[in-house]
């Protein structure tokens, strides 16, 4: 049975309760019986899902939203120090808890699986959560994206396994003590918090050091950053590697595209095992193999887990089909790092056959664009045409000289057909003028570019026959 509710979290107030990571923790606490409250900048379906669980959700941030009897205030690294609710907490002497500490408290007494890496965390966490649920193991999970409905990013299960996405961006994954840790890849990202690959590797080494005695590290054998991390470890943790490399412990023998699915064959314990992955792309197939290796490390037979992995059919914003109009399919992608962009575009190219692929890309963060804008532009060259929007700032202030033009120039230098659009409201009409029956449109980025999918479909539906 899962443990009960940590006393310090029995009346939590979340600042930014609608965020992917925050809402998941709030949901689990509400399901465990906590009196949950919080605020968010804008109304959302996630806020409604939390209200349906009994949570009090305020729209907008104001000091009066914080109840005097709150047991703690939960924040993420994105919350600014001048937030009025945070200032009010200081006046009242209410403890402030980082979301990673809250999540770590929820995992106490269970068998945690922490999924880390620069890319693929949400997908791999979801694959494992869905397959364990399919097997009747009733896991708890906290994921950075919704599975099939608003608020489905987290669940309090009655089983003893807790699957969690472990965020390296602010080093918060150092708070967890997993029985099994997955590291999918190791790359330089999150430039506001990491100055070099050396700092990245040191951070991941600390994470590996948090694995409980007798636990297991599952790590990519193909990704050079992950291989370098493996070389740096002292051998005190049981390590299982996976991938296409000849020395991988769980070796990927083949990934055969079958439309929007893949058939994957691995060699495990000297024997071949074939199973289906219900989403397209080699990188998603590798995520599934990582989930398989982690499940085996938990003691689940591979022959049971492999077919259960097919129950995963995607996470919102991870190559999610939004619909079709005028013979044009619109798909949404969360990719915002060049490696992710390249992987998703290659996956769609394999699935789309001869169809033209057009991308609507919204860069995410000034710091990321400054450091990786050239590589983003090169990735966009894999599409037949691209529309590039202004940078989505999220938590950052503008950086002088850093604009989408960095990406556009690099894309054009790589031979891409790129159009700059500064007003998102114009995108549906621009896309309607560029597309024809059989084309595929990919909205791509971690910001509000996702809102354009339905608008593009609506505009296409009004095209003259």
C-alpha positions as CSV (number, residue, x, y, z in Angstrom):
1,X,0.0,0.0,0.0
2,X,1.1,3.5,-0.7
3,X,2.1,5.7,2.3
4,X,-0.2,8.5,3.6
5,X,0.1,12.2,3.5
6,X,3.2,14.0,4.8
7,X,2.0,16.3,7.6
8,X,3.9,19.4,6.3
9,X,1.9,19.0,3.1
10,X,-1.6,18.6,4.5
11,X,-2.6,22.2,3.6
12,X,-0.3,23.2,0.7
13,X,-0.6,26.4,-1.4
14,X,0.9,26.1,-4.9
15,X,2.1,29.3,-6.7
16,X,1.8,28.4,-10.3
17,X,-0.5,25.4,-9.6
18,X,-1.4,25.0,-13.3
19,X,2.2,24.2,-14.4
20,X,3.0,20.7,-15.6
21,X,5.2,19.7,-12.7
22,X,3.3,21.6,-10.0
23,X,-0.2,20.4,-11.0
24,X,0.9,16.8,-10.8
25,X,2.1,17.1,-7.2
26,X,-1.0,19.1,-6.3
27,X,-3.2,16.3,-7.8
28,X,-1.5,13.5,-5.9
29,X,-1.7,15.5,-2.7
30,X,-5.4,16.1,-3.3
31,X,-6.0,12.4,-4.0
32,X,-4.2,11.6,-0.7
33,X,-6.5,13.9,1.2
34,X,-4.7,17.2,1.5
35,X,-6.5,20.5,1.5
36,X,-4.9,21.8,-1.7
37,X,-5.0,25.5,-2.8
38,X,-3.0,27.6,-5.2
39,X,-2.9,30.2,-7.9
40,X,-2.0,30.4,-11.6
41,X,-1.6,33.2,-14.1
42,X,-4.5,32.1,-16.3
43,X,-7.5,29.8,-16.4
44,X,-6.9,26.4,-17.9
45,X,-8.4,22.9,-18.3
46,X,-5.8,21.8,-15.7
47,X,-7.1,24.3,-13.2
48,X,-10.6,22.8,-13.7
49,X,-9.3,19.3,-13.3
50,X,-7.8,20.3,-10.0
51,X,-11.0,21.9,-8.8
52,X,-12.8,18.7,-9.6
53,X,-10.5,17.0,-7.1
54,X,-11.5,19.6,-4.5
55,X,-8.6,22.0,-4.8
56,X,-9.1,25.8,-4.5
57,X,-7.6,27.4,-7.6
58,X,-7.3,31.2,-7.8
59,X,-6.6,32.9,-11.2
60,X,-4.0,35.6,-10.9
61,X,-1.4,36.1,-8.2
62,X,-2.4,38.2,-5.1
63,X,-1.4,38.2,-1.4
64,X,-4.9,37.5,-0.3
65,X,-5.0,34.2,-2.2
66,X,-2.7,32.7,0.5
67,X,-4.7,31.4,3.4
68,X,-3.3,32.1,6.9
69,X,-3.5,28.5,7.9
70,X,-1.5,27.1,4.9
71,X,1.0,24.5,6.1
72,X,3.5,25.5,3.4
73,X,3.9,27.3,0.1
74,X,5.1,25.2,-2.8
75,X,7.1,26.9,-5.6
76,X,9.1,26.0,-8.7
77,X,12.3,27.7,-9.8
78,X,10.2,29.8,-12.2
79,X,8.6,31.7,-9.4
80,X,10.1,35.2,-9.0
81,X,11.1,36.5,-5.5
82,X,8.7,39.4,-5.8
83,X,5.6,37.2,-6.2
84,X,3.0,38.7,-3.8
85,X,2.0,35.3,-2.4
86,X,5.6,34.5,-1.7
87,X,6.1,37.8,0.0
88,X,2.9,37.1,2.1
89,X,4.3,33.7,3.1
90,X,7.4,35.4,4.5
91,X,5.2,37.8,6.5
92,X,3.2,35.0,7.9
93,X,6.2,32.7,8.6
94,X,4.8,30.0,6.4
95,X,7.5,27.6,5.2
96,X,8.4,27.7,1.5
97,X,9.0,24.3,-0.2
98,X,10.5,23.7,-3.6
99,X,8.4,21.4,-5.7
100,X,11.2,18.8,-5.9
101,X,11.2,18.5,-2.1
102,X,7.4,18.0,-2.2
103,X,7.7,15.3,-4.8
104,X,10.6,13.6,-2.9
105,X,8.3,13.5,0.2
106,X,5.5,11.8,-1.9
107,X,8.0,9.1,-3.0
108,X,9.1,8.2,0.6
109,X,8.3,4.6,1.5
110,X,7.7,3.6,-2.1
111,X,9.9,2.1,-4.9
112,X,10.8,5.2,-6.9
113,X,11.8,5.2,-10.6
114,X,13.3,8.6,-11.7
115,X,13.6,9.3,-15.4
116,X,16.2,11.9,-16.3
117,X,17.9,13.2,-19.5
118,X,18.0,16.2,-21.7
119,X,15.2,14.8,-23.9
120,X,12.6,12.2,-23.7
121,X,11.8,12.3,-20.0
122,X,8.0,12.8,-20.4
123,X,7.6,10.1,-23.0
124,X,9.6,7.5,-21.2
125,X,8.0,8.3,-17.8
126,X,4.6,8.0,-19.5
127,X,5.4,4.7,-21.3
128,X,6.5,3.1,-18.0
129,X,3.5,4.5,-16.1
130,X,1.0,3.3,-18.7
131,X,2.5,-0.2,-19.1
132,X,2.7,-0.7,-15.3
133,X,-0.9,0.3,-15.1
134,X,-1.8,-2.1,-17.9
135,X,-0.2,-4.9,-15.9
136,X,-2.4,-4.0,-12.9
137,X,0.5,-2.8,-10.7
138,X,-1.4,0.5,-9.9
139,X,1.7,2.8,-9.8
140,X,1.7,6.4,-8.7
141,X,3.3,8.7,-11.3
142,X,4.1,12.4,-11.9
143,X,4.7,13.3,-15.5
144,X,5.6,16.6,-17.3
145,X,2.7,16.3,-19.7
146,X,-0.9,15.0,-20.0
147,X,-1.5,11.5,-21.2
148,X,-5.1,11.7,-22.5
149,X,-7.0,14.5,-20.6
150,X,-6.2,17.6,-18.7
151,X,-4.8,16.7,-15.3
152,X,-3.8,13.2,-16.3
153,X,-0.2,14.0,-15.7
154,X,-0.2,12.5,-12.3
155,X,-2.0,9.8,-10.2
156,X,-1.9,8.5,-6.7
157,X,-1.9,4.7,-7.1
158,X,-2.3,2.0,-4.5
159,X,0.8,0.1,-5.7
160,X,4.3,0.4,-4.3
161,X,6.0,1.9,-7.4
162,X,6.3,5.6,-8.0
163,X,7.4,6.7,-11.5
164,X,8.6,10.3,-11.7
165,X,10.1,12.6,-14.3
166,X,13.3,13.9,-12.8
167,X,14.2,17.5,-13.9
168,X,17.8,18.3,-14.3
169,X,17.2,21.9,-15.5
170,X,17.6,23.4,-12.0
171,X,19.4,20.4,-10.3
172,X,16.2,19.5,-8.5
173,X,16.6,15.9,-9.4
174,X,19.3,15.7,-6.7
175,X,16.5,15.6,-4.2
176,X,15.3,12.1,-5.2
177,X,16.5,8.7,-4.0
178,X,15.4,6.3,-6.7
179,X,15.5,2.5,-6.7
180,X,15.9,2.7,-10.5
181,X,17.2,5.7,-12.4
182,X,17.0,6.1,-16.1
183,X,19.3,8.5,-18.0
184,X,18.3,8.8,-21.6
185,X,20.9,11.3,-22.8
186,X,23.2,14.0,-21.5
187,X,23.6,17.3,-23.4
188,X,24.3,20.9,-22.7
189,X,21.0,22.7,-22.2
190,X,19.5,25.0,-19.6
191,X,22.2,27.6,-20.2
192,X,21.0,29.9,-17.4
193,X,21.9,27.2,-14.9
194,X,24.8,25.3,-16.5
195,X,27.9,26.9,-18.0
196,X,29.6,23.8,-19.4
197,X,29.3,20.1,-20.1
198,X,31.5,19.6,-17.1
199,X,28.9,21.1,-14.9
200,X,26.2,18.9,-16.6
201,X,28.2,15.8,-16.0
202,X,28.9,16.7,-12.4
203,X,25.2,17.2,-11.9
204,X,24.2,13.9,-13.4
205,X,26.9,12.2,-11.3
206,X,25.3,13.6,-8.2
207,X,21.9,12.2,-9.4
208,X,23.4,8.8,-9.9
209,X,24.9,9.0,-6.4
210,X,21.4,9.3,-5.1
211,X,20.4,5.8,-6.3
212,X,19.6,3.7,-3.2
213,X,22.0,0.8,-2.3
214,X,21.1,-2.2,-4.4
215,X,19.4,0.0,-7.0
216,X,20.0,0.2,-10.8
217,X,21.0,2.8,-13.3
218,X,19.5,2.3,-16.8
219,X,21.5,4.5,-19.3
220,X,21.9,4.9,-23.0
221,X,24.8,3.1,-24.7
222,X,24.5,5.2,-27.8
223,X,24.5,8.8,-26.7
224,X,28.0,10.1,-26.3
225,X,27.2,12.3,-23.3
226,X,25.6,9.3,-21.5
227,X,28.6,7.0,-22.4
228,X,31.0,9.7,-21.0
229,X,28.9,9.8,-17.8
230,X,29.1,6.0,-17.6
231,X,32.9,6.1,-18.0
232,X,33.1,8.6,-15.1
233,X,31.2,6.4,-12.6
234,X,33.0,4.4,-10.0
235,X,31.2,1.1,-10.6
236,X,29.4,1.2,-7.2
237,X,26.0,1.2,-8.9
238,X,24.6,-1.6,-10.9
239,X,24.4,-0.3,-14.5
240,X,22.3,-1.6,-17.4
241,X,23.0,0.0,-20.8
242,X,20.6,0.0,-23.7
243,X,20.7,1.0,-27.4
244,X,22.0,-0.1,-30.8
245,X,25.7,-0.2,-29.7
246,X,27.2,-3.7,-29.9
247,X,28.2,-3.5,-26.2
248,X,24.7,-2.6,-24.9
249,X,23.2,-4.9,-22.3
250,X,19.8,-4.5,-23.8
251,X,20.6,-4.2,-27.5
252,X,18.2,-2.7,-30.1
253,X,18.4,-5.0,-33.1
254,X,15.9,-3.3,-35.3
255,X,13.3,-0.5,-35.4
256,X,10.9,-1.1,-38.3
257,X,8.5,1.8,-39.1
258,X,4.9,0.8,-39.6
259,X,3.0,4.0,-40.3
260,X,2.6,5.8,-37.0
261,X,3.8,2.7,-35.1
262,X,7.1,0.9,-34.9
263,X,8.1,-2.8,-34.5
264,X,11.1,-3.0,-32.2
265,X,13.3,-6.1,-31.7
266,X,15.8,-6.2,-28.8
267,X,18.3,-8.7,-27.5
268,X,17.7,-9.3,-23.8
269,X,19.6,-11.9,-21.8
270,X,20.8,-13.4,-25.1
271,X,17.4,-13.9,-26.6
272,X,15.4,-11.7,-29.1
273,X,12.2,-10.0,-28.0
274,X,9.9,-8.2,-30.4
275,X,7.2,-5.7,-29.4
276,X,5.2,-2.8,-30.8
277,X,5.6,0.9,-30.0
278,X,2.4,2.8,-30.8
279,X,4.1,6.1,-31.7
280,X,6.4,6.8,-34.7
281,X,10.1,7.5,-34.6
282,X,13.4,5.7,-33.7
283,X,13.9,8.0,-30.6
284,X,10.5,6.9,-29.2
285,X,11.4,3.3,-29.8
286,X,14.6,3.8,-27.8
287,X,12.5,5.5,-25.0
288,X,10.4,2.3,-24.9
289,X,13.5,0.1,-24.6
290,X,14.7,2.3,-21.7
291,X,11.3,1.8,-20.0
292,X,11.5,-2.0,-20.7
293,X,15.0,-2.2,-19.1
294,X,13.8,-0.2,-16.0
295,X,10.8,-2.5,-15.6
296,X,13.0,-5.5,-15.7
297,X,15.2,-3.9,-13.1
298,X,12.1,-3.6,-10.9
299,X,11.6,-7.4,-11.2
300,X,8.9,-7.4,-13.9
301,X,9.2,-10.1,-16.5
302,X,10.2,-8.7,-19.9
303,X,7.7,-11.0,-21.6
304,X,4.9,-9.3,-19.7
305,X,6.1,-5.7,-19.9
306,X,7.0,-5.7,-23.6
307,X,3.4,-6.1,-24.9
308,X,2.1,-3.8,-22.2
309,X,4.3,-1.0,-23.6
310,X,2.0,-1.0,-26.7
311,X,-0.7,0.5,-24.5
312,X,1.1,3.8,-24.6
313,X,-0.3,5.9,-27.4
314,X,1.3,9.2,-26.8
315,X,1.4,12.3,-24.6
316,X,-0.2,15.6,-25.4
317,X,2.3,17.7,-27.4
318,X,4.5,14.8,-28.3
319,X,3.7,14.3,-32.0
320,X,0.0,14.6,-31.1
321,X,-2.3,14.5,-34.1
322,X,-4.6,17.5,-33.7
323,X,-6.8,16.8,-36.7
324,X,-7.2,17.1,-40.4
325,X,-8.9,19.6,-42.7
326,X,-8.8,20.2,-46.5
327,X,-6.6,17.0,-46.7
328,X,-3.9,18.5,-44.4
329,X,-3.0,16.9,-41.1
330,X,-1.9,19.0,-38.2
331,X,0.4,17.5,-35.6
332,X,1.7,19.2,-32.4
333,X,5.3,18.8,-31.1
334,X,6.9,20.0,-27.8
335,X,10.4,19.8,-29.4
336,X,12.4,22.9,-28.5
337,X,16.0,21.7,-28.5
338,X,17.8,21.0,-31.8
339,X,18.2,17.3,-31.0
340,X,14.4,17.0,-30.2
341,X,13.5,19.0,-33.3
342,X,15.7,16.8,-35.5
343,X,14.3,13.5,-34.0
344,X,10.6,14.6,-34.4
345,X,11.2,15.8,-38.0
346,X,12.9,12.6,-38.9
347,X,10.1,10.6,-37.3
348,X,7.5,12.5,-39.3
349,X,9.4,12.1,-42.5
350,X,9.5,8.4,-42.0
351,X,5.8,8.2,-41.2
352,X,4.6,10.7,-43.8
353,X,6.2,9.1,-46.9
354,X,6.1,11.5,-49.8
355,X,4.0,14.1,-48.1
356,X,5.3,17.6,-47.7
357,X,6.1,18.7,-44.1
358,X,5.7,22.3,-43.0
359,X,6.8,23.5,-39.6
360,X,5.5,26.4,-37.5
361,X,8.3,26.8,-35.0
362,X,8.4,29.0,-31.9
363,X,11.8,29.3,-30.2
364,X,11.7,28.8,-26.4
365,X,13.9,31.1,-24.2
366,X,16.3,33.8,-25.2
367,X,19.2,31.9,-23.5
368,X,18.6,28.7,-25.5
369,X,18.2,30.6,-28.7
370,X,21.5,32.5,-28.1
371,X,23.4,29.2,-27.6
372,X,21.6,26.9,-30.0
373,X,20.0,29.1,-32.6
374,X,22.3,27.9,-35.4
375,X,21.5,24.3,-34.6
376,X,17.7,25.0,-34.5
377,X,17.9,26.6,-37.9
378,X,19.8,23.6,-39.3
379,X,17.1,21.3,-37.9
380,X,14.4,23.2,-39.6
381,X,16.1,22.5,-42.9
382,X,14.7,18.9,-42.6
383,X,11.3,20.3,-43.3
384,X,10.0,21.3,-46.8
385,X,9.1,24.8,-45.5
386,X,9.1,26.5,-42.1
387,X,7.4,29.5,-40.4
388,X,9.4,30.9,-37.5
389,X,7.7,33.0,-34.8
390,X,9.2,35.3,-32.2
391,X,10.9,33.9,-29.1
392,X,8.6,32.7,-26.3
393,X,10.3,34.2,-23.2
394,X,8.7,32.0,-20.5
395,X,10.5,33.0,-17.3
396,X,13.3,35.1,-19.0
397,X,13.7,38.7,-19.8
398,X,14.8,39.7,-23.4
399,X,18.5,39.5,-24.3
400,X,19.8,42.3,-26.5
401,X,20.6,41.1,-30.0
402,X,18.9,37.7,-29.5
403,X,15.9,37.2,-31.8
404,X,14.4,34.6,-34.1
405,X,16.6,36.0,-36.9
406,X,19.5,33.9,-35.5
407,X,17.5,30.8,-36.3
408,X,16.1,32.1,-39.6
409,X,19.6,33.1,-40.9
410,X,21.0,29.7,-40.0
411,X,18.0,27.9,-41.6
412,X,18.4,29.8,-44.8
413,X,22.1,29.1,-44.8
414,X,21.3,25.4,-44.6
415,X,19.0,25.7,-47.6
416,X,15.6,25.9,-45.8
417,X,12.6,27.7,-47.1
418,X,11.7,30.0,-44.1
419,X,9.1,32.6,-43.5
420,X,9.2,34.9,-40.5
421,X,5.9,35.7,-38.9
422,X,5.8,38.1,-35.9
423,X,2.1,38.0,-35.2
424,X,0.7,34.6,-34.3
425,X,-2.7,35.6,-35.4
426,X,-1.5,35.7,-39.0
427,X,-0.1,32.1,-39.0
428,X,-3.4,30.2,-39.9
429,X,-3.7,32.3,-43.1
430,X,0.0,32.0,-43.9
431,X,-0.2,28.2,-43.6
432,X,-3.4,28.0,-45.6
433,X,-1.6,29.8,-48.4
434,X,1.3,27.4,-48.3
435,X,-0.4,24.0,-48.0
436,X,-2.3,21.6,-50.2
437,X,-4.0,18.2,-49.8
438,X,-1.7,15.6,-48.5
439,X,0.6,18.0,-46.7
440,X,1.5,17.7,-43.0
441,X,1.8,20.7,-40.7
442,X,3.9,20.4,-37.5
443,X,3.4,23.1,-34.8
444,X,6.7,22.9,-32.8
445,X,7.9,24.5,-29.6
446,X,7.5,24.5,-25.8
447,X,5.4,27.7,-25.6
448,X,1.9,28.7,-26.7
449,X,2.5,27.7,-30.3
450,X,0.4,24.7,-29.4
451,X,-2.7,26.9,-29.5
452,X,-2.3,27.4,-33.2
453,X,-3.2,23.8,-34.2
454,X,-6.9,24.2,-33.8
455,X,-6.8,27.7,-35.4
456,X,-4.9,26.4,-38.4
457,X,-7.5,23.5,-38.8
458,X,-10.4,26.0,-38.6
459,X,-8.8,28.2,-41.3
460,X,-8.1,25.2,-43.5
461,X,-11.7,24.0,-43.1
462,X,-12.8,27.2,-44.7
463,X,-10.6,26.8,-47.8
464,X,-12.5,26.9,-51.1
465,X,-13.3,23.5,-52.4
